[in-house]
Amino acid sequence: MSDWQALDQQYLMSTYHRLPIAIERAEGNHLYDTGGRSYLDLFTGLAVNILGHSHPAVMQALRQQGERYLHVSNKFLNPPAIQLARRLVESSIPGKVFFTNSGAEATETAVKLVHKWSREPDRARQGFVVMEKSFHGRTLGAIRLTRQPGVYQDFPQPAIPVFEVPPNDIDALKTVCERERPAAILAEPILGSGGVQPLEKDYLKAMAVIARERGMLLLLDEIQTGIGRTGTFFAHQAYGITPDLILFAKGVGGGLPLGGILASDRIASLFRPGDHGTTFAPSPLSAALGLAVVEELLDRGGLEQGRKNAAYLWEALSSLREKHPDVIGTIRGKGMMIGLDTRLSPEEALRLQRGLLEDGVLVDIAQQRVIRLLPPLTLKPEETDFFVDRLSTRLSRIGEGIS
């Protein structure tokens, strides 16, 4: 055990299964540990570092805003936040933004706003329809909507009616919406923690129709799928649907804590002063970095280049699957959000993760046997080749019964 591991165990609560490396610095698409070793980062802080590490545009915004001020109260106008909110609205749906510090806080904000909407006169609706294996956060309100037993366990939960349906089952969705009269549907376009499981195009379109015809709200959790990760600025834009509310976080802050909701004009004016608030969000620094990210993606070709880089990665992974059909089942996802559904046991999947760590590659494991890839849009073809070569070697060793 390293000194850092020992200190970590002594002073930090054990709420994570940490990989045994201590990070000293990061640059481009690589992390470097305290021993100077390099790791190709296909983890990106769990979908946060969409442009990799220390991107020039982000670092320039960091220096410029850092020299101005780091924090002001929401009692004052915050130009970086106003600028970022404007770009988010212009790039998605007409409405308004409420900024938070995290994705879980975005979920909590959405719950309160939907409650305000459902309490309006002549609207006898309450509760949420959510997907099996969905993940919307770990705070007490958010875990009521998260559908993973390991997350919600037996923690106290608020009395929010929640109706769980299997993903991509249109009939089940129709039945629940007709029988229970919920106020809203909440869904991730691609279930991330749920094993990188995409909602099908027809299902998403049916979801939008059902919500509209029954007078419900459609909420899309784009905390992981948004900000360019799946090839469009928000994932739902590839399917021609318009939600009433979008949850966002992770990649929007350029590496700093930032999240929020984008509410359509239909519901954006329901909050009044005092209904909701936060001390720190939006951090002027996070907002300035977020604006740099958005400008890099939409104004300087970052999103288009990311699509090209993702296409190269998908082609390489398809070839890898043909080479190892006994280990790799389906390849799911979109853009730079990919799940390799393996035929490994949970123990074998963890050994594979540790083996890739030894090879200098960082990947995540979801649902015990899905290799979850969340690469930066800046992933270079030669970096893809390096990763696929190391993964292929490891899969060959597994096929031969070698750890």
GIWO-V706819 format. One record per run of one state. SS is the DSSP state (alpha for helix, beta for strand, coil for the rest). FROM is the first residue (numbers start at 1). LEN is the number of residues. Records with the same first field share a line. If there is no record, write none. Layout:
SS: FROM-LEN  FROM-LEN
This chain:
coil: 1-2  12-11  29-1  34-4  42-2  48-5  54-2  69-10  91-4  101-2  119-9  132-8  146-3  153-9  166-4  181-3  188-2  192-5  199-2  214-3  222-13  239-6  249-1  254-5  265-19  299-3  324-4  335-2  343-3  359-2  363-1  367-3  374-7  400-4
alpha: 3-9  44-4  56-13  79-12  103-16  140-6  149-4  170-11  201-13  235-4  250-4  284-15  302-22  346-13  381-19
beta: 23-6  30-4  38-4  53-1  95-6  128-4  162-4  184-4  190-2  197-2  217-5  245-4  259-6  328-7  337-6  361-2  364-3  370-4
